[in-house]
């Protein structure tokens, strides 16, 4: 689900986290819906679990790691 501030990504059935708009791409993203659509499969990296148990995810960190492995 895309919102103005990012997108929620399901990483396993019933488990989802937020990819903030600032963690989607290296360059500035104005609208998360320009980057991802509902149903897209994207690579994410878990950055943190906040004090409320919410997952903080990053697409750009995952892409950096994938690029470094090549």
mmCIF file of the N, C-alpha and C atoms, coordinates in Angstrom:
data_MODEL
# 
_entry.id   MODEL 
# 
loop_
_atom_site.group_PDB 
_atom_site.id 
_atom_site.type_symbol 
_atom_site.label_atom_id 
_atom_site.label_alt_id 
_atom_site.label_comp_id 
_atom_site.label_asym_id 
_atom_site.label_entity_id 
_atom_site.label_seq_id 
_atom_site.pdbx_PDB_ins_code 
_atom_site.Cartn_x 
_atom_site.Cartn_y 
_atom_site.Cartn_z 
_atom_site.occupancy 
_atom_site.B_iso_or_equiv 
_atom_site.pdbx_formal_charge 
_atom_site.auth_seq_id 
_atom_site.auth_comp_id 
_atom_site.auth_asym_id 
_atom_site.auth_atom_id 
_atom_site.pdbx_PDB_model_num 
ATOM 1   N N  . UNK A 1 1  ? 0.844  -1.174  0.000  1.00 0.00 ? 1  UNK A N  1 
ATOM 2   C CA . UNK A 1 1  ? 0.000  0.000   0.000  1.00 0.00 ? 1  UNK A CA 1 
ATOM 3   C C  . UNK A 1 1  ? 0.888  1.235   0.000  1.00 0.00 ? 1  UNK A C  1 
ATOM 4   N N  . UNK A 1 2  ? 0.700  2.115   -0.966 1.00 0.00 ? 2  UNK A N  1 
ATOM 5   C CA . UNK A 1 2  ? 1.468  3.355   -1.058 1.00 0.00 ? 2  UNK A CA 1 
ATOM 6   C C  . UNK A 1 2  ? 0.725  4.490   -0.364 1.00 0.00 ? 2  UNK A C  1 
ATOM 7   N N  . UNK A 1 3  ? 1.485  5.264   0.351  1.00 0.00 ? 3  UNK A N  1 
ATOM 8   C CA . UNK A 1 3  ? 0.987  6.479   0.984  1.00 0.00 ? 3  UNK A CA 1 
ATOM 9   C C  . UNK A 1 3  ? 1.931  7.611   0.583  1.00 0.00 ? 3  UNK A C  1 
ATOM 10  N N  . UNK A 1 4  ? 1.632  8.828   0.988  1.00 0.00 ? 4  UNK A N  1 
ATOM 11  C CA . UNK A 1 4  ? 2.476  9.967   0.633  1.00 0.00 ? 4  UNK A CA 1 
ATOM 12  C C  . UNK A 1 4  ? 3.883  9.841   1.192  1.00 0.00 ? 4  UNK A C  1 
ATOM 13  N N  . UNK A 1 5  ? 4.043  9.158   2.323  1.00 0.00 ? 5  UNK A N  1 
ATOM 14  C CA . UNK A 1 5  ? 5.337  9.102   3.008  1.00 0.00 ? 5  UNK A CA 1 
ATOM 15  C C  . UNK A 1 5  ? 6.101  7.813   2.772  1.00 0.00 ? 5  UNK A C  1 
ATOM 16  N N  . UNK A 1 6  ? 5.537  6.874   2.029  1.00 0.00 ? 6  UNK A N  1 
ATOM 17  C CA . UNK A 1 6  ? 6.229  5.617   1.763  1.00 0.00 ? 6  UNK A CA 1 
ATOM 18  C C  . UNK A 1 6  ? 5.273  4.515   1.363  1.00 0.00 ? 6  UNK A C  1 
ATOM 19  N N  . UNK A 1 7  ? 5.752  3.281   1.522  1.00 0.00 ? 7  UNK A N  1 
ATOM 20  C CA . UNK A 1 7  ? 4.938  2.127   1.132  1.00 0.00 ? 7  UNK A CA 1 
ATOM 21  C C  . UNK A 1 7  ? 5.110  1.018   2.167  1.00 0.00 ? 7  UNK A C  1 
ATOM 22  N N  . UNK A 1 8  ? 4.024  0.334   2.443  1.00 0.00 ? 8  UNK A N  1 
ATOM 23  C CA . UNK A 1 8  ? 4.086  -0.826  3.305  1.00 0.00 ? 8  UNK A CA 1 
ATOM 24  C C  . UNK A 1 8  ? 4.366  -2.047  2.435  1.00 0.00 ? 8  UNK A C  1 
ATOM 25  N N  . UNK A 1 9  ? 5.313  -2.865  2.890  1.00 0.00 ? 9  UNK A N  1 
ATOM 26  C CA . UNK A 1 9  ? 5.761  -4.030  2.139  1.00 0.00 ? 9  UNK A CA 1 
ATOM 27  C C  . UNK A 1 9  ? 5.562  -5.266  3.000  1.00 0.00 ? 9  UNK A C  1 
ATOM 28  N N  . UNK A 1 10 ? 4.903  -6.270  2.435  1.00 0.00 ? 10 UNK A N  1 
ATOM 29  C CA . UNK A 1 10 ? 4.727  -7.539  3.143  1.00 0.00 ? 10 UNK A CA 1 
ATOM 30  C C  . UNK A 1 10 ? 5.962  -8.400  2.891  1.00 0.00 ? 10 UNK A C  1 
ATOM 31  N N  . UNK A 1 11 ? 6.692  -8.734  3.975  1.00 0.00 ? 11 UNK A N  1 
ATOM 32  C CA . UNK A 1 11 ? 7.917  -9.517  3.811  1.00 0.00 ? 11 UNK A CA 1 
ATOM 33  C C  . UNK A 1 11 ? 7.675  -11.003 4.046  1.00 0.00 ? 11 UNK A C  1 
ATOM 34  N N  . UNK A 1 12 ? 6.590  -11.335 4.696  1.00 0.00 ? 12 UNK A N  1 
ATOM 35  C CA . UNK A 1 12 ? 6.118  -12.709 4.842  1.00 0.00 ? 12 UNK A CA 1 
ATOM 36  C C  . UNK A 1 12 ? 4.638  -12.612 5.167  1.00 0.00 ? 12 UNK A C  1 
ATOM 37  N N  . UNK A 1 13 ? 3.896  -13.701 5.017  1.00 0.00 ? 13 UNK A N  1 
ATOM 38  C CA . UNK A 1 13 ? 2.450  -13.615 5.265  1.00 0.00 ? 13 UNK A CA 1 
ATOM 39  C C  . UNK A 1 13 ? 2.128  -13.034 6.646  1.00 0.00 ? 13 UNK A C  1 
ATOM 40  N N  . UNK A 1 14 ? 1.405  -11.923 6.634  1.00 0.00 ? 14 UNK A N  1 
ATOM 41  C CA . UNK A 1 14 ? 1.000  -11.282 7.875  1.00 0.00 ? 14 UNK A CA 1 
ATOM 42  C C  . UNK A 1 14 ? 2.054  -10.407 8.529  1.00 0.00 ? 14 UNK A C  1 
ATOM 43  N N  . UNK A 1 15 ? 3.224  -10.278 7.920  1.00 0.00 ? 15 UNK A N  1 
ATOM 44  C CA . UNK A 1 15 ? 4.312  -9.466  8.494  1.00 0.00 ? 15 UNK A CA 1 
ATOM 45  C C  . UNK A 1 15 ? 4.706  -8.405  7.487  1.00 0.00 ? 15 UNK A C  1 
ATOM 46  N N  . UNK A 1 16 ? 4.504  -7.133  7.843  1.00 0.00 ? 16 UNK A N  1 
ATOM 47  C CA . UNK A 1 16 ? 4.855  -6.067  6.922  1.00 0.00 ? 16 UNK A CA 1 
ATOM 48  C C  . UNK A 1 16 ? 5.599  -4.949  7.642  1.00 0.00 ? 16 UNK A C  1 
ATOM 49  N N  . UNK A 1 17 ? 6.280  -4.151  6.844  1.00 0.00 ? 17 UNK A N  1 
ATOM 50  C CA . UNK A 1 17 ? 7.021  -3.022  7.373  1.00 0.00 ? 17 UNK A CA 1 
ATOM 51  C C  . UNK A 1 17 ? 6.939  -1.861  6.406  1.00 0.00 ? 17 UNK A C  1 
ATOM 52  N N  . UNK A 1 18 ? 7.471  -0.738  6.849  1.00 0.00 ? 18 UNK A N  1 
ATOM 53  C CA . UNK A 1 18 ? 7.416  0.487   6.056  1.00 0.00 ? 18 UNK A CA 1 
ATOM 54  C C  . UNK A 1 18 ? 8.743  0.765   5.369  1.00 0.00 ? 18 UNK A C  1 
ATOM 55  N N  . UNK A 1 19 ? 8.652  1.086   4.087  1.00 0.00 ? 19 UNK A N  1 
ATOM 56  C CA . UNK A 1 19 ? 9.785  1.657   3.357  1.00 0.00 ? 19 UNK A CA 1 
ATOM 57  C C  . UNK A 1 19 ? 9.458  3.140   3.216  1.00 0.00 ? 19 UNK A C  1 
ATOM 58  N N  . UNK A 1 20 ? 10.166 3.972   3.988  1.00 0.00 ? 20 UNK A N  1 
ATOM 59  C CA . UNK A 1 20 ? 9.937  5.415   3.925  1.00 0.00 ? 20 UNK A CA 1 
ATOM 60  C C  . UNK A 1 20 ? 10.366 5.918   2.548  1.00 0.00 ? 20 UNK A C  1 
ATOM 61  N N  . UNK A 1 21 ? 9.741  6.966   2.085  1.00 0.00 ? 21 UNK A N  1 
ATOM 62  C CA . UNK A 1 21 ? 10.031 7.526   0.767  1.00 0.00 ? 21 UNK A CA 1 
ATOM 63  C C  . UNK A 1 21 ? 11.529 7.824   0.615  1.00 0.00 ? 21 UNK A C  1 
ATOM 64  N N  . UNK A 1 22 ? 12.199 8.199   1.684  1.00 0.00 ? 22 UNK A N  1 
ATOM 65  C CA . UNK A 1 22 ? 13.631 8.500   1.624  1.00 0.00 ? 22 UNK A CA 1 
ATOM 66  C C  . UNK A 1 22 ? 14.495 7.253   1.492  1.00 0.00 ? 22 UNK A C  1 
ATOM 67  N N  . UNK A 1 23 ? 13.910 6.072   1.669  1.00 0.00 ? 23 UNK A N  1 
ATOM 68  C CA . UNK A 1 23 ? 14.639 4.807   1.572  1.00 0.00 ? 23 UNK A CA 1 
ATOM 69  C C  . UNK A 1 23 ? 14.294 4.017   0.311  1.00 0.00 ? 23 UNK A C  1 
ATOM 70  N N  . UNK A 1 24 ? 13.604 4.657   -0.636 1.00 0.00 ? 24 UNK A N  1 
ATOM 71  C CA . UNK A 1 24 ? 13.201 3.952   -1.851 1.00 0.00 ? 24 UNK A CA 1 
ATOM 72  C C  . UNK A 1 24 ? 14.283 3.946   -2.930 1.00 0.00 ? 24 UNK A C  1 
ATOM 73  N N  . UNK A 1 25 ? 14.895 5.094   -3.175 1.00 0.00 ? 25 UNK A N  1 
ATOM 74  C CA . UNK A 1 25 ? 15.908 5.221   -4.229 1.00 0.00 ? 25 UNK A CA 1 
ATOM 75  C C  . UNK A 1 25 ? 16.975 6.189   -3.748 1.00 0.00 ? 25 UNK A C  1 
ATOM 76  N N  . UNK A 1 26 ? 18.137 6.124   -4.402 1.00 0.00 ? 26 UNK A N  1 
ATOM 77  C CA . UNK A 1 26 ? 19.212 7.056   -4.068 1.00 0.00 ? 26 UNK A CA 1 
ATOM 78  C C  . UNK A 1 26 ? 18.805 8.499   -4.398 1.00 0.00 ? 26 UNK A C  1 
ATOM 79  N N  . UNK A 1 27 ? 18.087 8.664   -5.509 1.00 0.00 ? 27 UNK A N  1 
ATOM 80  C CA . UNK A 1 27 ? 17.640 10.002  -5.880 1.00 0.00 ? 27 UNK A CA 1 
ATOM 81  C C  . UNK A 1 27 ? 16.303 10.309  -5.185 1.00 0.00 ? 27 UNK A C  1 
ATOM 82  N N  . UNK A 1 28 ? 15.961 11.579  -5.175 1.00 0.00 ? 28 UNK A N  1 
ATOM 83  C CA . UNK A 1 28 ? 14.726 12.026  -4.517 1.00 0.00 ? 28 UNK A CA 1 
ATOM 84  C C  . UNK A 1 28 ? 13.501 11.408  -5.187 1.00 0.00 ? 28 UNK A C  1 
ATOM 85  N N  . UNK A 1 29 ? 12.572 10.962  -4.359 1.00 0.00 ? 29 UNK A N  1 
ATOM 86  C CA . UNK A 1 29 ? 11.307 10.407  -4.835 1.00 0.00 ? 29 UNK A CA 1 
ATOM 87  C C  . UNK A 1 29 ? 10.195 11.339  -4.361 1.00 0.00 ? 29 UNK A C  1 
ATOM 88  N N  . UNK A 1 30 ? 9.423  11.871  -5.309 1.00 0.00 ? 30 UNK A N  1 
ATOM 89  C CA . UNK A 1 30 ? 8.315  12.750  -4.942 1.00 0.00 ? 30 UNK A CA 1 
ATOM 90  C C  . UNK A 1 30 ? 7.079  11.951  -4.543 1.00 0.00 ? 30 UNK A C  1 
ATOM 91  N N  . UNK A 1 31 ? 6.779  10.925  -5.324 1.00 0.00 ? 31 UNK A N  1 
ATOM 92  C CA . UNK A 1 31 ? 5.589  10.124  -5.051 1.00 0.00 ? 31 UNK A CA 1 
ATOM 93  C C  . UNK A 1 31 ? 5.972  8.645   -5.012 1.00 0.00 ? 31 UNK A C  1 
ATOM 94  N N  . UNK A 1 32 ? 5.791  7.986   -3.877 1.00 0.00 ? 32 UNK A N  1 
ATOM 95  C CA . UNK A 1 32 ? 6.102  6.556   -3.789 1.00 0.00 ? 32 UNK A CA 1 
ATOM 96  C C  . UNK A 1 32 ? 5.400  5.727   -4.859 1.00 0.00 ? 32 UNK A C  1 
ATOM 97  N N  . UNK A 1 33 ? 4.218  6.140   -5.273 1.00 0.00 ? 33 UNK A N  1 
ATOM 98  C CA . UNK A 1 33 ? 3.482  5.390   -6.297 1.00 0.00 ? 33 UNK A CA 1 
ATOM 99  C C  . UNK A 1 33 ? 4.165  5.448   -7.661 1.00 0.00 ? 33 UNK A C  1 
ATOM 100 N N  . UNK A 1 34 ? 5.121  6.370   -7.844 1.00 0.00 ? 34 UNK A N  1 
ATOM 101 C CA . UNK A 1 34 ? 5.909  6.399   -9.079 1.00 0.00 ? 34 UNK A CA 1 
ATOM 102 C C  . UNK A 1 34 ? 6.974  5.303   -9.076 1.00 0.00 ? 34 UNK A C  1 
ATOM 103 N N  . UNK A 1 35 ? 7.305  4.772   -7.897 1.00 0.00 ? 35 UNK A N  1 
ATOM 104 C CA . UNK A 1 35 ? 8.361  3.782   -7.747 1.00 0.00 ? 35 UNK A CA 1 
ATOM 105 C C  . UNK A 1 35 ? 7.802  2.370   -7.612 1.00 0.00 ? 35 UNK A C  1 
ATOM 106 N N  . UNK A 1 36 ? 6.769  2.216   -6.802 1.00 0.00 ? 36 UNK A N  1 
ATOM 107 C CA . UNK A 1 36 ? 6.175  0.894   -6.572 1.00 0.00 ? 36 UNK A CA 1 
ATOM 108 C C  . UNK A 1 36 ? 4.657  0.949   -6.711 1.00 0.00 ? 36 UNK A C  1 
ATOM 109 N N  . UNK A 1 37 ? 4.136  -0.170  -7.128 1.00 0.00 ? 37 UNK A N  1 
ATOM 110 C CA . UNK A 1 37 ? 2.681  -0.342  -7.232 1.00 0.00 ? 37 UNK A CA 1 
ATOM 111 C C  . UNK A 1 37 ? 2.292  -1.544  -6.391 1.00 0.00 ? 37 UNK A C  1 
ATOM 112 N N  . UNK A 1 38 ? 1.063  -1.587  -5.957 1.00 0.00 ? 38 UNK A N  1 
ATOM 113 C CA . UNK A 1 38 ? 0.580  -2.728  -5.187 1.00 0.00 ? 38 UNK A CA 1 
ATOM 114 C C  . UNK A 1 38 ? 0.761  -4.006  -6.011 1.00 0.00 ? 38 UNK A C  1 
ATOM 115 N N  . UNK A 1 39 ? 1.340  -5.013  -5.379 1.00 0.00 ? 39 UNK A N  1 
ATOM 116 C CA . UNK A 1 39 ? 1.590  -6.277  -6.048 1.00 0.00 ? 39 UNK A CA 1 
ATOM 117 C C  . UNK A 1 39 ? 3.009  -6.423  -6.566 1.00 0.00 ? 39 UNK A C  1 
ATOM 118 N N  . UNK A 1 40 ? 3.773  -5.320  -6.618 1.00 0.00 ? 40 UNK A N  1 
ATOM 119 C CA . UNK A 1 40 ? 5.174  -5.398  -7.045 1.00 0.00 ? 40 UNK A CA 1 
ATOM 120 C C  . UNK A 1 40 ? 5.987  -6.219  -6.047 1.00 0.00 ? 40 UNK A C  1 
ATOM 121 N N  . UNK A 1 41 ? 6.996  -6.911  -6.551 1.00 0.00 ? 41 UNK A N  1 
ATOM 122 C CA . UNK A 1 41 ? 7.961  -7.612  -5.711 1.00 0.00 ? 41 UNK A CA 1 
ATOM 123 C C  . UNK A 1 41 ? 9.219  -6.761  -5.693 1.00 0.00 ? 41 UNK A C  1 
ATOM 124 N N  . UNK A 1 42 ? 9.673  -6.389  -4.507 1.00 0.00 ? 42 UNK A N  1 
ATOM 125 C CA . UNK A 1 42 ? 10.864 -5.554  -4.377 1.00 0.00 ? 42 UNK A CA 1 
ATOM 126 C C  . UNK A 1 42 ? 11.803 -6.148  -3.336 1.00 0.00 ? 42 UNK A C  1 
ATOM 127 N N  . UNK A 1 43 ? 13.088 -5.889  -3.500 1.00 0.00 ? 43 UNK A N  1 
ATOM 128 C CA . UNK A 1 43 ? 14.080 -6.297  -2.507 1.00 0.00 ? 43 UNK A CA 1 
ATOM 129 C C  . UNK A 1 43 ? 14.145 -5.221  -1.432 1.00 0.00 ? 43 UNK A C  1 
ATOM 130 N N  . UNK A 1 44 ? 14.151 -5.647  -0.175 1.00 0.00 ? 44 UNK A N  1 
ATOM 131 C CA . UNK A 1 44 ? 14.264 -4.723  0.946  1.00 0.00 ? 44 UNK A CA 1 
ATOM 132 C C  . UNK A 1 44 ? 15.281 -5.257  1.951  1.00 0.00 ? 44 UNK A C  1 
ATOM 133 N N  . UNK A 1 45 ? 15.829 -4.342  2.724  1.00 0.00 ? 45 UNK A N  1 
ATOM 134 C CA . UNK A 1 45 ? 16.728 -4.703  3.814  1.00 0.00 ? 45 UNK A CA 1 
ATOM 135 C C  . UNK A 1 45 ? 16.111 -4.185  5.105  1.00 0.00 ? 45 UNK A C  1 
ATOM 136 N N  . UNK A 1 46 ? 16.149 -5.005  6.144  1.00 0.00 ? 46 UNK A N  1 
ATOM 137 C CA . UNK A 1 46 ? 15.657 -4.594  7.449  1.00 0.00 ? 46 UNK A CA 1 
ATOM 138 C C  . UNK A 1 46 ? 16.698 -3.690  8.093  1.00 0.00 ? 46 UNK A C  1 
ATOM 139 N N  . UNK A 1 47 ? 16.319 -2.435  8.356  1.00 0.00 ? 47 UNK A N  1 
ATOM 140 C CA . UNK A 1 47 ? 17.223 -1.485  8.988  1.00 0.00 ? 47 UNK A CA 1 
ATOM 141 C C  . UNK A 1 47 ? 17.084 -1.514  10.505 1.00 0.00 ? 47 UNK A C  1 
ATOM 142 N N  . UNK A 1 48 ? 15.855 -1.669  10.971 1.00 0.00 ? 48 UNK A N  1 
ATOM 143 C CA . UNK A 1 48 ? 15.615 -1.609  12.416 1.00 0.00 ? 48 UNK A CA 1 
ATOM 144 C C  . UNK A 1 48 ? 14.230 -2.142  12.737 1.00 0.00 ? 48 UNK A C  1 
ATOM 145 N N  . UNK A 1 49 ? 14.064 -2.440  13.994 1.00 0.00 ? 49 UNK A N  1 
ATOM 146 C CA . UNK A 1 49 ? 12.740 -2.719  14.559 1.00 0.00 ? 49 UNK A CA 1 
ATOM 147 C C  . UNK A 1 49 ? 12.560 -1.672  15.643 1.00 0.00 ? 49 UNK A C  1 
ATOM 148 N N  . UNK A 1 50 ? 11.561 -0.812  15.482 1.00 0.00 ? 50 UNK A N  1 
ATOM 149 C CA . UNK A 1 50 ? 11.416 0.290   16.439 1.00 0.00 ? 50 UNK A CA 1 
ATOM 150 C C  . UNK A 1 50 ? 10.877 -0.202  17.778 1.00 0.00 ? 50 UNK A C  1 
ATOM 151 N N  . UNK A 1 51 ? 10.756 0.709   18.721 1.00 0.00 ? 51 UNK A N  1 
ATOM 152 C CA . UNK A 1 51 ? 10.342 0.344   20.077 1.00 0.00 ? 51 UNK A CA 1 
ATOM 153 C C  . UNK A 1 51 ? 8.908  -0.166  20.158 1.00 0.00 ? 51 UNK A C  1 
ATOM 154 N N  . UNK A 1 52 ? 8.149  -0.009  19.086 1.00 0.00 ? 52 UNK A N  1 
ATOM 155 C CA . UNK A 1 52 ? 6.784  -0.538  19.031 1.00 0.00 ? 52 UNK A CA 1 
ATOM 156 C C  . UNK A 1 52 ? 6.699  -1.828  18.213 1.00 0.00 ? 52 UNK A C  1 
ATOM 157 N N  . UNK A 1 53 ? 7.869  -2.344  17.821 1.00 0.00 ? 53 UNK A N  1 
ATOM 158 C CA . UNK A 1 53 ? 7.913  -3.596  17.073 1.00 0.00 ? 53 UNK A CA 1 
ATOM 159 C C  . UNK A 1 53 ? 7.680  -3.466  15.584 1.00 0.00 ? 53 UNK A C  1 
ATOM 160 N N  . UNK A 1 54 ? 7.687  -2.242  15.077 1.00 0.00 ? 54 UNK A N  1 
ATOM 161 C CA . UNK A 1 54 ? 7.466  -2.017  13.647 1.00 0.00 ? 54 UNK A CA 1 
ATOM 162 C C  . UNK A 1 54 ? 8.776  -2.180  12.883 1.00 0.00 ? 54 UNK A C  1 
ATOM 163 N N  . UNK A 1 55 ? 8.685  -2.777  11.698 1.00 0.00 ? 55 UNK A N  1 
ATOM 164 C CA . UNK A 1 55 ? 9.854  -3.001  10.861 1.00 0.00 ? 55 UNK A CA 1 
ATOM 165 C C  . UNK A 1 55 ? 10.147 -1.771  10.022 1.00 0.00 ? 55 UNK A C  1 
ATOM 166 N N  . UNK A 1 56 ? 11.409 -1.351  10.018 1.00 0.00 ? 56 UNK A N  1 
ATOM 167 C CA . UNK A 1 56 ? 11.868 -0.226  9.206  1.00 0.00 ? 56 UNK A CA 1 
ATOM 168 C C  . UNK A 1 56 ? 12.701 -0.827  8.078  1.00 0.00 ? 56 UNK A C  1 
ATOM 169 N N  . UNK A 1 57 ? 12.228 -0.658  6.841  1.00 0.00 ? 57 UNK A N  1 
ATOM 170 C CA . UNK A 1 57 ? 12.830 -1.306  5.681  1.00 0.00 ? 57 UNK A CA 1 
ATOM 171 C C  . UNK A 1 57 ? 13.436 -0.292  4.718  1.00 0.00 ? 57 UNK A C  1 
ATOM 172 N N  . UNK A 1 58 ? 14.401 -0.763  3.913  1.00 0.00 ? 58 UNK A N  1 
ATOM 173 C CA . UNK A 1 58 ? 15.026 0.101   2.916  1.00 0.00 ? 58 UNK A CA 1 
ATOM 174 C C  . UNK A 1 58 ? 15.191 -0.643  1.601  1.00 0.00 ? 58 UNK A C  1 
ATOM 175 N N  . UNK A 1 59 ? 14.697 -0.051  0.530  1.00 0.00 ? 59 UNK A N  1 
ATOM 176 C CA . UNK A 1 59 ? 14.916 -0.594  -0.808 1.00 0.00 ? 59 UNK A CA 1 
ATOM 177 C C  . UNK A 1 59 ? 16.295 -0.191  -1.312 1.00 0.00 ? 59 UNK A C  1 
ATOM 178 N N  . UNK A 1 60 ? 16.736 1.040   -1.008 1.00 0.00 ? 60 UNK A N  1 
ATOM 179 C CA . UNK A 1 60 ? 18.024 1.490   -1.546 1.00 0.00 ? 60 UNK A CA 1 
ATOM 180 C C  . UNK A 1 60 ? 19.186 0.768   -0.869 1.00 0.00 ? 60 UNK A C  1 
ATOM 181 N N  . UNK A 1 61 ? 19.089 0.425   0.399  1.00 0.00 ? 61 UNK A N  1 
ATOM 182 C CA . UNK A 1 61 ? 20.153 -0.347  1.058  1.00 0.00 ? 61 UNK A CA 1 
ATOM 183 C C  . UNK A 1 61 ? 20.225 -1.752  0.480  1.00 0.00 ? 61 UNK A C  1 
ATOM 184 N N  . UNK A 1 62 ? 19.078 -2.340  0.191  1.00 0.00 ? 62 UNK A N  1 
ATOM 185 C CA . UNK A 1 62 ? 19.055 -3.675  -0.418 1.00 0.00 ? 62 UNK A CA 1 
ATOM 186 C C  . UNK A 1 62 ? 19.681 -3.630  -1.801 1.00 0.00 ? 62 UNK A C  1 
ATOM 187 N N  . UNK A 1 63 ? 19.384 -2.606  -2.578 1.00 0.00 ? 63 UNK A N  1 
ATOM 188 C CA . UNK A 1 63 ? 19.945 -2.473  -3.922 1.00 0.00 ? 63 UNK A CA 1 
ATOM 189 C C  . UNK A 1 63 ? 21.454 -2.287  -3.870 1.00 0.00 ? 63 UNK A C  1 
ATOM 190 N N  . UNK A 1 64 ? 21.939 -1.499  -2.900 1.00 0.00 ? 64 UNK A N  1 
ATOM 191 C CA . UNK A 1 64 ? 23.387 -1.314  -2.734 1.00 0.00 ? 64 UNK A CA 1 
ATOM 192 C C  . UNK A 1 64 ? 24.070 -2.647  -2.458 1.00 0.00 ? 64 UNK A C  1 
ATOM 193 N N  . UNK A 1 65 ? 23.489 -3.446  -1.564 1.00 0.00 ? 65 UNK A N  1 
ATOM 194 C CA . UNK A 1 65 ? 24.082 -4.747  -1.233 1.00 0.00 ? 65 UNK A CA 1 
ATOM 195 C C  . UNK A 1 65 ? 24.079 -5.676  -2.435 1.00 0.00 ? 65 UNK A C  1 
ATOM 196 N N  . UNK A 1 66 ? 22.984 -5.692  -3.175 1.00 0.00 ? 66 UNK A N  1 
ATOM 197 C CA . UNK A 1 66 ? 22.914 -6.536  -4.372 1.00 0.00 ? 66 UNK A CA 1 
ATOM 198 C C  . UNK A 1 66 ? 23.943 -6.093  -5.405 1.00 0.00 ? 66 UNK A C  1 
ATOM 199 N N  . UNK A 1 67 ? 24.152 -4.794  -5.566 1.00 0.00 ? 67 UNK A N  1 
ATOM 200 C CA . UNK A 1 67 ? 25.128 -4.274  -6.516 1.00 0.00 ? 67 UNK A CA 1 
ATOM 201 C C  . UNK A 1 67 ? 26.553 -4.630  -6.096 1.00 0.00 ? 67 UNK A C  1 
ATOM 202 N N  . UNK A 1 68 ? 26.826 -4.604  -4.805 1.00 0.00 ? 68 UNK A N  1 
ATOM 203 C CA . UNK A 1 68 ? 28.173 -4.917  -4.293 1.00 0.00 ? 68 UNK A CA 1 
ATOM 204 C C  . UNK A 1 68 ? 28.517 -6.384  -4.441 1.00 0.00 ? 68 UNK A C  1 
ATOM 205 N N  . UNK A 1 69 ? 27.520 -7.257  -4.507 1.00 0.00 ? 69 UNK A N  1 
ATOM 206 C CA . UNK A 1 69 ? 27.770 -8.697  -4.633 1.00 0.00 ? 69 UNK A CA 1 
ATOM 207 C C  . UNK A 1 69 ? 28.083 -9.108  -6.060 1.00 0.00 ? 69 UNK A C  1 
ATOM 208 N N  . UNK A 1 70 ? 27.811 -8.245  -7.021 1.00 0.00 ? 70 UNK A N  1 
ATOM 209 C CA . UNK A 1 70 ? 28.028 -8.580  -8.433 1.00 0.00 ? 70 UNK A CA 1 
ATOM 210 C C  . UNK A 1 70 ? 29.465 -8.424  -8.821 1.00 0.00 ? 70 UNK A C  1 
# 
